[in-house]
Amino acid sequence: MQRRGEALGPVERLSEREAGARLDQELRVPVVAADGDEVAQVREAVDVGADGVAVHLLDGDLERPAGARQHVKERLQHRHRRTSGLGSPQGNPWRSRAKGGPAYRYGMDVRVVADPDGVAELASAAVARRLSEAAERGRATLGLAGGGTPRTTYLRLREEEVPWRRVDAFLGDERWVPPDHPESNARMARQALLDHVPAEFHPVPWDVGDPGEAAASYEATLGSLMPDWSPDVVLLGMGDDGHTASLFPGSPALEERQRRFIATWVGAKAAWRLTATLPLLWAARHIMFLVTGAAKAEAVAAVLRDQQPLPARLVAAGAGDVTWIVDAAAAAELGDQVL
């Protein structure tokens, strides 16, 4: 089990071109695509045990990730470290591949805290930091999830210092219900967060026709907000069946590769849902899964330990930067091979 202060391997001094060539060969040791002082800083971070992201970022099995060089460069420029804003690391959360299932493109960070309040506290601080950093470069975009666990985080998040006037918030999924319906994700997001901060909220439209037309309209809205289709932060929950957003096991929505937001009929719920697709979620600069409760323990283990190809796993496997924040009850079946 990886301990704080243990380096994963040698840090090599490479130019960006050399690092790119190594990436193309699917190198399986840590590589840092940087020069001079930036390499020295990363080397020092490993020596003192601060878990430099850039070193861990490319550790393990690579699947020729598109844009990997630019991703490394950006991460070094912004000096992101896994410990910044997220507390101390626990174990080695950067396992790229165990047995079966899709490999992670870059890696992931798994944090286990005592209870749902701890999840909300950790997540709200991390989201605030990332939004503040993104707002320094322009407008920040935040994808919101429905559910009880995200709601607790939103209540904490509205107390954080965030440049909300430079934040655009949107929904990762929505139920096909009126905006004042008790099951509306937009209603919950407003009540818990967006009625209390001056962010610009972009809900899924209800008055444009059928679910397909509403999804197409919302896709156009998201495209205008994010011409590169890369939200800065997307918050996701996970159901006890491994679904996330409104991507359910076996759903044809999981096969969509062109559209970024679609309407999908969920037979198990006998209802229409509108949801972000895998291409949009994969393009996010950071994804944060928030999971609590013993009822989710089996699904958490299936996704993180057993790497079963459930929707949450498929999202995490294709995304560039993923954090899981789970409470002890949800993490009960993980064991030392993951933590």
C-alpha positions in Angstrom: 0.0 0.0 0.0 1.5 3.4 -1.1 2.5 5.6 1.9 3.0 9.3 2.0 6.5 10.1 1.0 7.1 7.0 -1.2 7.8 7.9 -4.8 6.3 5.7 -7.5 9.4 5.7 -9.6 12.2 7.9 -11.1 11.4 11.4 -12.3 13.1 12.0 -15.7 14.1 15.4 -17.0 12.4 15.5 -20.5 11.5 18.2 -22.9 7.9 18.4 -24.0 8.8 16.9 -27.3 10.7 14.0 -25.7 7.8 13.4 -23.3 5.4 13.4 -26.2 7.4 10.8 -28.0 7.5 8.7 -24.8 3.7 9.0 -24.5 3.3 7.8 -28.0 5.2 4.7 -27.1 2.8 4.2 -24.1 5.6 4.5 -21.5 4.7 2.7 -18.2 6.8 4.8 -15.8 6.2 8.3 -14.4 7.1 11.0 -16.9 7.1 14.8 -16.4 6.7 16.9 -19.5 8.4 20.1 -18.3 11.7 21.8 -18.1 14.0 23.4 -15.5 12.5 24.6 -12.3 9.2 22.8 -12.8 10.9 19.5 -12.9 13.0 20.4 -9.8 9.8 21.3 -8.0 8.1 18.0 -8.9 11.2 16.1 -7.9 11.2 17.9 -4.5 7.5 17.2 -4.0 8.2 13.5 -4.3 11.2 13.7 -2.1 9.3 15.3 0.7 6.3 13.1 0.2 3.8 15.8 -1.0 2.5 13.5 -3.8 3.1 15.7 -6.9 0.3 15.2 -9.3 2.5 15.4 -12.4 4.6 12.5 -11.3 1.6 10.3 -10.5 -0.4 11.5 -13.4 1.1 9.2 -16.0 1.9 6.3 -13.8 0.5 2.9 -15.0 -1.1 1.7 -18.2 -1.8 4.4 -20.7 -4.3 4.1 -23.5 -2.7 6.7 -25.8 -4.8 9.5 -24.1 -5.6 12.4 -26.5 -4.2 15.7 -25.3 -2.1 14.1 -22.6 0.9 16.4 -23.2 -1.3 19.5 -22.9 -3.0 18.1 -19.8 0.4 17.5 -18.1 1.5 21.0 -19.1 -1.6 22.6 -17.7 -1.4 20.7 -14.5 2.2 21.8 -13.9 1.5 25.4 -14.8 -1.3 25.6 -12.2 0.8 23.6 -9.6 -2.1 21.3 -8.8 -1.2 18.7 -6.2 -3.5 16.0 -4.9 -3.0 17.3 -1.4 -4.1 20.9 -2.1 -7.6 21.4 -0.8 -8.3 17.7 -0.3 -6.4 16.8 2.9 -3.8 14.1 3.3 -3.7 11.2 0.9 -4.7 7.8 2.0 -2.8 4.9 0.4 -2.2 4.7 -3.3 -5.4 5.9 -5.1 -3.6 6.0 -8.5 -3.9 2.4 -9.5 -4.5 2.5 -13.3 -5.7 -1.1 -13.8 -6.4 -4.1 -11.6 -8.2 -7.0 -13.1 -10.7 -6.5 -16.0 -12.6 -3.4 -16.8 -11.5 -0.3 -18.6 -8.3 1.4 -17.5 -8.2 4.9 -16.2 -6.7 7.4 -18.7 -4.7 9.3 -16.1 -5.5 8.2 -12.6 -7.9 8.9 -9.8 -8.0 10.0 -6.2 -10.0 8.2 -3.6 -10.7 9.9 -0.3 -12.5 8.2 2.6 -14.0 10.2 5.4 -16.0 9.3 8.5 -19.5 10.4 7.5 -21.6 12.4 5.1 -20.8 15.7 6.8 -17.1 15.0 6.2 -17.9 14.3 2.5 -19.7 17.7 2.3 -16.9 19.5 4.1 -14.1 18.1 1.9 -16.0 18.4 -1.3 -17.1 21.9 -0.8 -13.6 23.1 0.0 -12.2 21.4 -3.1 -14.9 22.7 -5.4 -14.5 26.2 -4.1 -10.7 26.0 -4.8 -11.1 24.7 -8.3 -13.8 27.2 -9.2 -11.7 30.0 -7.9 -8.7 28.9 -10.0 -10.9 28.5 -13.1 -12.5 31.9 -12.6 -9.0 33.5 -12.7 -8.8 32.4 -16.4 -12.3 33.6 -17.3 -15.7 32.2 -16.4 -15.9 29.0 -14.5 -18.4 26.2 -15.3 -19.9 23.9 -12.6 -22.0 20.8 -13.4 -24.4 19.9 -10.6 -25.8 16.6 -9.6 -29.1 15.7 -7.9 -29.5 13.7 -4.8 -29.2 13.9 -1.1 -25.4 13.7 -0.9 -24.7 16.6 -3.3 -27.4 18.6 -1.6 -25.5 18.5 1.7 -22.4 19.6 -0.2 -24.3 22.5 -1.8 -25.4 23.7 1.7 -21.7 23.9 2.7 -20.5 25.3 -0.7 -22.6 28.4 -0.4 -20.6 29.3 2.7 -17.3 29.1 0.8 -15.5 32.0 -0.7 -16.1 31.6 -4.5 -16.2 34.3 -7.2 -19.8 33.3 -7.9 -20.5 36.1 -10.4 -18.0 34.5 -12.7 -19.5 31.0 -12.4 -22.0 29.3 -14.8 -23.8 26.4 -13.2 -25.6 23.7 -15.2 -27.2 20.3 -14.5 -25.5 17.0 -15.3 -29.0 15.5 -15.5 -32.6 16.2 -14.9 -35.9 14.5 -14.5 -38.6 15.3 -17.0 -40.8 17.1 -14.4 -41.9 20.7 -14.0 -39.2 23.0 -12.4 -41.3 23.3 -9.2 -41.7 19.5 -8.8 -40.3 18.0 -5.6 -38.1 15.6 -7.8 -36.7 18.4 -9.9 -32.9 18.6 -9.7 -33.1 22.3 -10.6 -35.5 22.9 -7.7 -33.1 21.2 -5.3 -30.1 23.0 -6.6 -31.8 26.4 -6.3 -33.0 25.8 -2.8 -29.7 24.4 -1.5 -27.3 26.7 -3.4 -28.3 28.9 -6.3 -30.9 31.0 -4.5 -28.1 32.0 -2.1 -25.2 32.8 -4.4 -25.0 35.1 -7.5 -23.9 32.4 -9.9 -25.6 32.2 -13.3 -27.8 29.1 -13.4 -28.8 27.4 -16.6 -31.6 24.9 -15.9 -32.9 22.4 -18.4 -35.8 24.0 -20.2 -39.3 22.7 -19.5 -41.4 24.7 -21.9 -39.8 23.8 -25.3 -41.8 20.6 -26.2 -40.9 17.0 -25.6 -37.9 15.6 -23.8 -35.9 15.2 -27.0 -36.4 18.9 -27.9 -35.6 20.0 -24.4 -32.3 18.0 -24.5 -31.4 19.5 -27.9 -32.1 23.0 -26.6 -30.0 22.4 -23.5 -27.2 20.9 -25.5 -27.1 24.2 -27.5 -27.0 26.2 -24.3 -24.1 24.2 -23.0 -22.3 24.6 -26.3 -22.6 28.3 -26.0 -21.3 28.3 -22.5 -18.4 25.9 -23.2 -17.2 26.1 -26.9 -14.6 23.5 -26.1 -17.2 21.3 -24.3 -14.9 21.1 -21.2 -16.6 22.0 -17.9 -14.3 23.0 -15.2 -15.9 20.9 -12.4 -18.7 18.3 -12.6 -20.2 16.8 -9.5 -21.7 13.3 -9.7 -23.4 11.0 -7.4 -23.8 7.2 -7.8 -26.8 5.0 -7.3 -26.7 1.5 -5.7 -26.9 0.1 -9.2 -23.8 2.0 -10.3 -25.6 4.6 -12.4 -24.4 8.2 -12.4 -26.1 11.3 -13.8 -29.0 9.5 -15.7 -26.7 6.9 -17.3 -28.1 3.6 -16.1 -26.7 0.1 -16.6 -27.7 -1.2 -20.0 -29.0 2.1 -21.3 -28.5 2.9 -25.0 -27.4 6.4 -23.7 -24.1 4.8 -22.8 -23.4 4.2 -26.5 -23.9 7.8 -27.5 -20.6 9.3 -28.9 -21.8 12.4 -30.8 -24.3 14.2 -28.7 -23.4 15.8 -25.4 -26.8 15.9 -23.8 -29.7 13.7 -24.6 -33.1 12.5 -23.5 -33.3 8.8 -22.5 -36.2 6.6 -21.4 -35.4 4.8 -18.1 -37.5 1.7 -18.1 -36.7 0.9 -14.4 -38.1 4.3 -13.5 -40.8 4.4 -16.2 -39.8 7.9 -16.8 -37.8 10.2 -19.2 -34.5 11.6 -18.0 -32.3 14.2 -19.6 -28.6 13.6 -19.2 -25.1 14.5 -20.1 -23.4 11.8 -22.1 -20.1 10.2 -21.8 -18.3 12.5 -24.3 -19.3 15.6 -22.2 -18.3 14.0 -18.9 -15.0 12.7 -20.3 -14.1 16.2 -21.4 -14.5 17.7 -17.9 -11.4 19.2 -16.4 -12.3 17.6 -13.1 -15.0 15.1 -12.0 -15.9 14.6 -8.4 -17.9 11.6 -7.3 -19.7 12.0 -3.9 -21.0 8.8 -2.4 -22.3 8.1 1.1 -24.2 5.3 2.9 -23.9 1.6 3.4 -26.5 1.0 0.6 -23.8 2.1 -1.9 -21.0 0.0 -0.5 -21.5 -2.9 -2.9 -21.6 -0.6 -5.9 -18.5 1.4 -4.7 -16.6 -1.9 -4.5 -17.9 -3.1 -7.9 -16.6 0.2 -9.5 -13.4 0.8 -7.7 -12.2 -2.6 -6.5 -13.6 -5.0 -9.1 -13.7 -2.5 -12.0 -16.9 -3.7 -13.3 -18.1 -1.7 -16.4 -20.9 0.0 -14.7 -21.8 3.6 -15.8 -19.9 5.3 -13.0 -16.8 3.2 -13.9 -17.2 4.1 -17.6 -17.3 7.8 -16.7 -14.3 7.6 -14.5 -12.3 5.5 -16.9 -12.6 8.0 -19.7 -12.2 11.2 -17.7 -8.9 13.0 -17.3 -9.0 13.9 -13.6 -11.3 12.1 -11.1 -11.8 12.4 -7.4 -14.0 10.1 -5.3 -15.0 11.3 -1.9 -16.9 8.6 0.0 -17.8 8.0 3.6 -16.7 5.1 5.7 -20.0 3.3 5.2 -19.9 3.5 1.5 -16.2 2.4 1.5 -16.7 -0.6 3.8 -16.1 -3.2 1.1 -13.1 -1.7 -0.6 -10.3 -3.2 1.4 -6.5 -2.4 1.3 -6.1 -3.2 -2.4 -7.8 0.0 -3.2 -7.2 2.2 -0.2 
